[in-house]
Amino acid sequence: MDCIHFRVEAGVLVTTGTQQMDWNKWINPRRTELYDLENTNSYCDYSFDGPQVRGAVGGVITTEQGPKAMVCGGYNGESQSACYFLGNDQPVQNLNMALYASAAAVVGDGEFMWVTGGWHHVHGTQKLTNLVSEKLRADGQDLPTPLHGHCMVVFESNQVMVVGGHTGSAYSTDGYIYDVSYVHNSQLIATPRPHLTTGKDYFGCGVMTDYGTGAKVVLVIGGSPSNVHDIQRWNVGSAGNFEVKGQMPIPVARAASISHPSGVYLFGNDADQLNGAVVLKAYCQNDVCTGTTMTHQLQLNRKEPVAMLVPLNFANCTVAALTP
């Protein structure tokens, strides 16, 4: 087979998860895809010698050897604690508890992944947090309440929002904003504290700039158990709450999401059983938000995958036809 090599300029690594429509059909961990946002006819396999899990978290962190893609936790019969770099078959760190359906954000000038909350197969929903880097794993500040299925958004260089999720007894509408200027001592900012219109978990989230108004906005997209089409929006810095500002073309839940200047992208799906390989985009213009389905889809159906935006020149990939 002839192969074409290209340099990724705006790519998204999509990895792990389960085959959509079958929780027990695990995706081969070597079947990491690289979705090129700029060249929608290109894709590639990106080797990942790691666990077969769903509901893990991931991010690209800075190391002495350059940026590396890290995946932590997840579920495969029971919750997992190991953190791997893609391409390595040995854990680089272990979380302080085996956790599934946590949320994570890269903080500390890209050096740390802050992993918050999650569900343990014996001890239930947790409020503990982990700071993970190439050489260190440390306890972070506990969340105000236990959460799993929530989402995290870095919307300023030193501010992170933790929003939604399930407390173990109820769906949360709360959004908590943290100052992470000092990564080992993150401070909860009491106000503003925006609320979702309805409590939900397993939704997509991200930040972008409104095409028309220029306002920086945080988007919460889809999720369970209801309002799975909604695009909720909060204007960064405002004293208001999230408001429904648009709809997705199909219901979406248990997808992976990333922020990009052009919008918030979602990869995979469990809410619509016919669209497990779907790639969706949500964006806002003049206070109105729109959801679209990208023509170029994933090569595999996925539920609860991990997605991460890779920096410029992150990887050379081989473009080839993929077979499930």
N, C-alpha and C positions, 0 to 999 in steps of 0.2 A: 504494500500500500504506500502511495506517495504521501508524504507528510509536509505540512507547511509550518514554519516556525514564525512566531510573532512575539513582539514585546508588548506585554499588557500595559495599557495606559490607565484604564479605569475598570478593573476587574473585581469580581466578587467570588470568593471561594465559597462553595456550598458543599457541605459534608455531613456525614452521619445521618441519623433519622431511620425511620422504617419505611418499607414499601407501603405506599398509600393503599388503603383498603384492607391491609393485613398487618395488625400490630406485631405479629410474630415472625414476619418475613423480614429479616434484618438486611439492610443494605450492606454490601461488601465494603469494609472500611477503606479499601483502596480506591473506591469509586467516588473520589472527590472530584467535583466539577469546577471549572473556572468559567464563570459567565462574564463575557466581555460586554460592558455597558456601551462601549463605543463602536464595536463591530459586532452586530447582532447575528452575523452568520458564523461566528467563530466560537469554539468551545474546546475544552481539552480535559483529559484526565490529569489529576494532580495527585501523586502517590501519597497515601496516608496510612502508615503502619500504626494503627491505634485500635481502640475498642470499637465494638459494634454496639452503639448506644443510640437512644433517642432522648430528646429533652436535655441535651448538654448545653453548655455555654462556650463562647469562644471570642477571640479577639487577636489582633496583631500587636505584639509587644516588641519593644526595643531590647536587643541583646548586644553583647560585645561583638557578635558575628553579624550584626545587622538585624532587620526586622524578621520575626518568626511568628507563624500562626499557631496559637495555642487553643486547645480544646480541653475543658474540664467537666467532670461529673457526668450526669446522665443516668439512664436506666437501661438495664438489660436483665430482667428477671428480678433484680433488686437495684437500689440506687448505688451509684459509683462515686469514688472519691478521687480517682487518678486524673492528673493533668498531663497532657502530651503535647509536644510540638509535632505538627504534621511532618511526616517523613521519618519520625523516630518511633521505635517500637517499645521503648522503655519510658515509664513516667518520669517527668522532670520534677514534679511536686505532687503532693496529695493534699486535698482539702481537709479541714479539721473534722469533717463528717461526710459520709457518703450522701450526695444530694442530687436530686432530680428536679427539673423545672425551676432552677434558680434564675436569676438575671445577672448580667455582668456589663461593666463598662471599663474601658481602658483609661487610666488616669495616671497622674504623676509623670507628665511629659512622655507618656507612652510606655513607661517602664513597668507598670503594674496593671493587672486586671483585677478589678474589685468585684468579687462574686458575692451576691447578697441572697439571703433566704434560701428557699428550696424545700423539698419534701424528702423525708427519710422513710424507707420502707417499714421501719419499726417504730420510730419516734415521731413520725408525722411532720407537720409543717414547722419550719424553723425561722428564727429571726437573726441568727448569727451571720457573720460576714467573714470573708477571707480576702486578704491581699496576696496576690500571687505574682511572682516574677521568675526570671530564669534561675535565680540563686536563693530566693527567699519565699517562705509562706508564713504569713502572720495573721493573727486575728484582727479584724477591723471592728468598728463600732457597730453594736447590734442595731437592727431596725427597730422602729417604735412598736412594731407588731409582727408576729410571724407572717410570712408570705411565701406563696409559690405561684407560678404562672403569671408573675408580674413582669414589668418591663423597665428598663433603664435607658435614659437619654442624656448624653453629654450635650448641653445646649450653650455653654460658654466654656472657655478654657479651664475654668476652675469650679464650674457648677454642674451638678448632676441631679436629674429628677428620677425618683423611684415612684412608679405609679401603678395603681390597680393591683390585680392578683386576688388570691384567695387566702384567707387567714387560717384556714383549717375548719372554720365554722361558718363563714360568710364571705360573699364577694365584696371586695374593697372598692370604694370610689376615691380613695385618698391619693393625693400626690404629695410626696415629700421631696423637698429641695435641700441638697447638701452642698456646702462649700468644701471642696477637696483641695484647697490650696496647700494644705499640709496633709499629704495622703495618709499618713499613719494616725491622724487625729481629725477625721472628717467631722465637720460641724453641721448639725441639723439647723436649717434656717426656718424659724417658726412661720414667717410670712414672706411672700404669699404662699398659700397652701392650696393649689387648685384642685377641685374635685371633678371626677368624671360624671357624666349625666346619669350613667347606670354602672353598677359594679360589674366587673368582668375579669376574666383571666384568659391566658393563651392568645393574646392579641399582638398585633404588630405596632411598633412605635418608632418615631424618628423625628428629626428636626430639619427644617428647610427654611428658605426665605420666600415669602409670597412674591410671585412674579410681578404683580401689579403694584402693591403697596410698599414692598420692600421690608415688611415686618418679618422678624424672625418668629417662627411658629413651631410648636410641638404638636405632632399628629399622633393620635391613637386610632388604630384601624382594625375593624372587625373584632373577633374574640368571641368567647362563649360566656354564658349560655344563650344570650339573646342579642338582638341588634347587631347581627354578624355582618351586616352591610355598611354600618355607620363609619364615617370619618369624623372623629371628634378633634377639635382644634383648640389650642390655648396659645394666646399671644404672649411671648416671653416678656416677663417683667410686669404684666398687667395684674391687677387685683382681682380679676374675674376668674371664673371657672371654665372648664372645657365646655364647648358647645358643638352640637352636631352641625357640620358645615357642608356635608356632601355624602355620597354613597359610592360604594364599590360596585362593579358590574356583577360580581358573584359573591356569595358569602365566603368569608375567609376566617380560619382559625388554625392554631398550631402551626403557623408559618414562621419562618425566620425573616427578620427585617434588618435593613441597613439604611443609614442616612446618606444622601448624596445631594450635591447642590441642585440637581434637577428634580428631586423629589424623594419620597420614601419608597423603597422597593421591598416587596415581599416575595419569598421563595418557598414553594411547596404549599400544601393546603390539606386540611382534614374536613373542613366544613362542607365542601362540595366534592362528593366522592368521584366525580368525573373529571376533576381538575387538579390532580395531585402533582402534576409537573408544571403547574402554572407559575408564571412570573407576573406580578402585578405592580402597578405604580400608582401612588397617590401624590397629588400636588395641589397647590392653592394659587389662585390668581384673583386679586381684588376681593378678598375675603370669602371667595367661593372655592370649595375643594372638589376635586374630580378624581375618580378612580378609573384606571384603564388597564386592559390586559395587553401585555407585551406580545408581539408576534412570535418572537424567539422564546421558546420555553426550555425548561430543564430537560435533560436526557432521561432522567429517572423520576418516577413518582416518589414524592417524599412527604412524610409528616414528621413534625418536630425536628427538622434539621438545624444545623448551625450555618450561619452566613456571616461573612466578614469582608469588608471593603479592603482591598489590598492597595498599598501605596504604589506610586509610580515605579516601574522597573522592578516589581517584586519578584516576578518569575518569568522564565521562558517556558512556553508550553508547546506541546505537540498537538496540532489539530488533527483529529482522526474521527472516524465514525464510531460512535459508542453503541454498544449493545447492552441491554439490561442484563 
